[in-house]
Amino acid sequence: MTNVVGPRAVFGVIVPSTNTVVEHDYWRAGVEGVAFRAGSMHIADPSMAGNAGFEALLVQIRASIDTAVRDVLTAEPDRLVMGMSAETFWGGVEGNAAFERRLREATGLPVTTGASACRAALEELGVRRLAVFSPYQPVADVEVGRFFTEAGFDVAAITGLRCATATDIARVDEPRLREVVAELDGPDVEAVVQVGTNLSFVGLSQTLEAELGKPVVAINAATLWHALRQHGIDDRVDGSGSLLREH
């Protein structure tokens, strides 16, 4: 038994201090016997306007991630789950691999990142041609596109919502999300992928899958799916998209 509230698993979840969506999405899934303990990366300045602003935000993440990991380890988790995504795509496939190696070596724990989880999810779903969107600035979308291309996917389109601050990401509403998906989707697109963990998209992704007739992958659903399946937990979960419901 890991502990009373998480007898099957306790996942340590690393999130920016500005993020209000990741933990909500994980607990909302309601996987019995799985608990989450968040470690927070302090973001003193949430501005991410323009490429320079976004890169400055990454500097804050890189400066505070070790402290967040240190704190979450005190709960003795079974796995680390990255509840932030941009840094996991940075540097393409090798950049993500190096990021994971560093965390595994520092903690001795298995690691789930957004980049690896999305890759595994898309391979599981059997799709190759993607349309991708994020809340990011162009400099980050380049890195996201690079990762998927290096991983063997065909990126038909990619766009960012250009949110001005990290907290603004959680304020993007359903009409805007529907608008961007409509702009990206097309008959040649096999799946729509959303990155950016503070974007509230998990519930809507399931609705859009039914409407569009194709996979719509929300990153928070992908990371939860990856962490569960890698940990040997095969529960099927409804309400968070076909990935968790059927795979």
C-alpha positions as CSV (number, residue, x, y, z in Angstrom):
1,M,0.0,0.0,0.0
2,T,1.4,3.4,-1.0
3,N,-0.8,5.2,1.4
4,V,-4.5,5.3,2.5
5,V,-5.7,7.8,-0.2
6,G,-3.4,6.4,-2.9
7,P,-3.2,2.7,-2.3
8,R,-2.5,2.0,-6.0
9,A,-0.2,5.0,-6.8
10,V,0.9,8.4,-5.7
11,F,2.0,10.6,-8.5
12,G,4.1,13.7,-7.8
13,V,3.0,16.4,-10.2
14,I,5.2,19.3,-11.1
15,V,3.3,22.4,-12.0
16,P,4.0,26.1,-12.4
17,S,2.5,28.1,-9.5
18,T,0.3,29.9,-12.0
19,N,-1.4,26.6,-13.1
20,T,-4.9,25.9,-11.8
21,V,-6.0,23.3,-14.4
22,V,-3.7,20.2,-14.2
23,E,-4.7,19.1,-10.7
24,H,-8.4,19.7,-11.5
25,D,-8.2,17.6,-14.6
26,Y,-6.4,14.7,-12.8
27,W,-8.8,14.6,-9.9
28,R,-11.8,15.1,-12.2
29,A,-10.9,11.8,-13.9
30,G,-11.7,10.0,-10.6
31,V,-9.3,7.1,-10.9
32,E,-9.9,5.2,-7.7
33,G,-6.9,4.6,-5.5
34,V,-4.6,7.1,-7.3
35,A,-3.5,10.2,-5.5
36,F,-1.6,13.3,-6.6
37,R,0.8,15.6,-4.8
38,A,1.8,18.8,-6.5
39,G,5.1,20.5,-6.3
40,S,5.0,24.1,-7.4
41,M,7.5,26.0,-9.5
42,H,7.4,29.6,-8.3
43,I,6.5,32.0,-11.1
44,A,7.0,35.6,-9.9
45,D,6.3,37.2,-13.2
46,P,3.6,35.5,-15.3
47,S,4.1,37.7,-18.3
48,M,4.8,35.7,-21.5
49,A,4.0,38.4,-24.1
50,G,6.1,37.9,-27.3
51,N,9.0,35.5,-27.8
52,A,11.2,37.3,-25.3
53,G,8.5,37.1,-22.7
54,F,7.9,33.4,-23.2
55,E,11.6,32.6,-23.0
56,A,11.8,34.7,-19.8
57,L,9.0,32.5,-18.3
58,L,11.1,29.4,-19.1
59,V,14.0,30.9,-17.3
60,Q,11.8,31.1,-14.2
61,I,10.7,27.5,-14.7
62,R,14.2,26.3,-15.0
63,A,15.3,28.2,-11.9
64,S,12.5,26.7,-9.7
65,I,12.0,23.2,-11.0
66,D,14.6,21.6,-8.7
67,T,12.9,23.1,-5.6
68,A,9.5,21.8,-6.8
69,V,10.9,18.3,-7.3
70,R,12.6,18.4,-3.9
71,D,9.3,19.4,-2.2
72,V,7.2,16.8,-3.9
73,L,9.7,14.0,-3.1
74,T,8.9,14.4,0.6
75,A,5.5,12.8,-0.2
76,E,7.4,9.7,-1.4
77,P,5.6,9.5,-4.8
78,D,5.9,6.5,-7.1
79,R,6.3,8.6,-10.3
80,L,6.9,12.1,-11.4
81,V,4.5,13.7,-13.9
82,M,5.3,16.9,-15.5
83,G,2.3,19.2,-15.3
84,M,3.9,21.7,-17.6
85,S,4.6,21.1,-21.2
86,A,6.7,23.7,-23.1
87,E,10.0,22.7,-21.4
88,T,9.4,19.1,-22.3
89,F,9.2,19.8,-26.0
90,W,12.2,22.1,-26.0
91,G,15.1,20.8,-28.0
92,G,13.0,18.3,-29.9
93,V,13.2,14.6,-29.2
94,E,16.7,14.6,-27.8
95,G,15.9,17.7,-25.6
96,N,13.0,15.8,-24.1
97,A,15.0,12.7,-23.6
98,A,17.8,14.7,-21.8
99,F,15.1,16.4,-19.6
100,E,13.7,13.0,-18.6
101,R,17.2,11.5,-17.9
102,R,18.1,14.4,-15.7
103,L,15.0,13.9,-13.6
104,R,15.3,10.2,-13.4
105,E,18.9,10.4,-12.3
106,A,18.1,13.1,-9.7
107,T,15.1,11.3,-8.2
108,G,15.3,7.6,-9.0
109,L,11.7,7.7,-10.2
110,P,10.1,7.0,-13.5
111,V,9.0,10.2,-15.3
112,T,6.1,11.2,-17.5
113,T,6.5,14.3,-19.6
114,G,4.0,16.0,-21.9
115,A,6.1,15.4,-25.0
116,S,6.6,11.7,-24.4
117,A,3.0,11.2,-23.3
118,C,1.6,12.9,-26.5
119,R,4.0,10.8,-28.6
120,A,2.9,7.6,-27.0
121,A,-0.7,8.5,-27.2
122,L,-0.6,9.3,-30.9
123,E,1.2,6.1,-31.6
124,E,-1.4,4.2,-29.6
125,L,-4.2,5.9,-31.6
126,G,-2.4,5.1,-34.9
127,V,-2.4,8.6,-36.3
128,R,0.4,10.4,-38.2
129,R,-0.9,13.7,-39.6
130,L,-1.6,16.2,-36.9
131,A,-2.9,19.7,-36.3
132,V,-1.5,21.2,-33.1
133,F,-2.4,24.2,-31.0
134,S,-1.0,25.8,-27.8
135,P,-1.4,28.9,-25.7
136,Y,2.2,29.8,-26.5
137,Q,4.1,32.4,-28.5
138,P,5.8,31.5,-31.9
139,V,9.2,30.6,-30.4
140,A,7.6,27.8,-28.4
141,D,5.4,26.5,-31.2
142,V,8.5,26.0,-33.3
143,E,9.9,23.7,-30.6
144,V,6.6,21.8,-30.3
145,G,6.5,21.3,-34.1
146,R,10.1,20.2,-34.1
147,F,9.4,17.5,-31.5
148,F,6.5,16.0,-33.4
149,T,8.3,16.1,-36.7
150,E,11.4,14.5,-35.2
151,A,9.2,11.9,-33.6
152,G,7.9,10.9,-37.1
153,F,4.6,12.8,-37.3
154,D,3.5,15.0,-40.1
155,V,2.4,18.4,-38.7
156,A,-0.2,19.8,-41.1
157,A,-0.7,23.0,-39.0
158,I,0.4,24.5,-35.7
159,T,-0.7,27.7,-34.0
160,G,-0.5,29.4,-30.7
161,L,-3.1,31.4,-28.9
162,R,-0.4,33.9,-27.9
163,C,-1.7,34.3,-24.3
164,A,-0.1,37.4,-22.7
165,T,0.4,35.8,-19.3
166,A,0.6,32.3,-17.8
167,T,-2.5,32.9,-15.8
168,D,-4.4,34.1,-18.9
169,I,-4.1,30.6,-20.3
170,A,-6.7,29.3,-17.9
171,R,-9.1,32.1,-19.0
172,V,-9.4,30.9,-22.6
173,D,-13.0,29.9,-23.0
174,E,-14.8,27.2,-25.0
175,P,-15.9,29.4,-27.9
176,R,-12.2,30.4,-28.5
177,L,-11.1,26.8,-28.3
178,R,-13.7,25.7,-30.7
179,E,-12.7,28.5,-33.1
180,V,-9.1,27.5,-33.1
181,V,-9.9,23.8,-33.6
182,A,-12.2,24.7,-36.5
183,E,-9.4,26.8,-38.1
184,L,-6.9,23.9,-37.8
185,D,-9.0,20.9,-38.7
186,G,-9.4,19.6,-42.2
187,P,-10.0,16.4,-44.2
188,D,-6.3,15.7,-44.3
189,V,-5.9,16.0,-40.5
190,E,-6.0,12.7,-38.6
191,A,-5.9,14.1,-35.1
192,V,-5.9,17.4,-33.3
193,V,-3.5,17.8,-30.4
194,Q,-3.6,20.5,-27.7
195,V,-0.5,21.3,-25.6
196,G,-0.2,23.8,-22.7
197,T,-1.3,22.3,-19.4
198,N,-3.1,25.4,-18.0
199,L,-5.5,25.3,-20.9
200,S,-8.8,23.8,-19.8
201,F,-9.5,21.5,-22.7
202,V,-10.0,17.9,-21.4
203,G,-13.8,17.9,-21.2
204,L,-14.2,19.7,-24.5
205,S,-11.8,17.3,-26.3
206,Q,-14.3,14.5,-25.8
207,T,-17.1,16.5,-27.2
208,L,-15.1,17.5,-30.2
209,E,-14.0,13.9,-30.9
210,A,-17.7,13.0,-31.3
211,E,-18.3,16.0,-33.5
212,L,-15.3,15.7,-35.7
213,G,-15.0,11.9,-35.8
214,K,-11.3,11.8,-35.1
215,P,-9.0,11.8,-32.0
216,V,-8.7,15.1,-30.2
217,V,-5.8,14.8,-27.7
218,A,-5.7,17.1,-24.7
219,I,-2.2,17.1,-23.1
220,N,-3.5,16.6,-19.5
221,A,-5.5,13.5,-20.6
222,A,-2.4,12.2,-22.3
223,T,-0.1,12.7,-19.3
224,L,-2.6,11.1,-17.0
225,W,-3.1,8.2,-19.4
226,H,0.7,7.7,-19.8
227,A,1.4,7.7,-16.1
228,L,-1.4,5.3,-15.3
229,R,-0.6,2.8,-18.1
230,Q,3.1,2.9,-17.4
231,H,2.3,2.2,-13.8
232,G,0.2,-0.8,-14.8
233,I,-3.2,0.8,-14.0
234,D,-5.6,0.0,-16.9
235,D,-8.8,1.6,-15.7
236,R,-11.0,3.0,-18.4
237,V,-12.1,6.6,-17.7
238,D,-15.0,8.4,-19.3
239,G,-15.3,12.1,-19.7
240,S,-11.7,12.8,-20.7
241,G,-11.5,11.7,-24.3
242,S,-11.2,8.4,-26.2
243,L,-7.6,7.8,-25.0
244,L,-8.5,7.2,-21.4
245,R,-11.8,5.7,-22.3
246,E,-10.7,3.1,-24.8
247,H,-6.9,2.6,-24.6
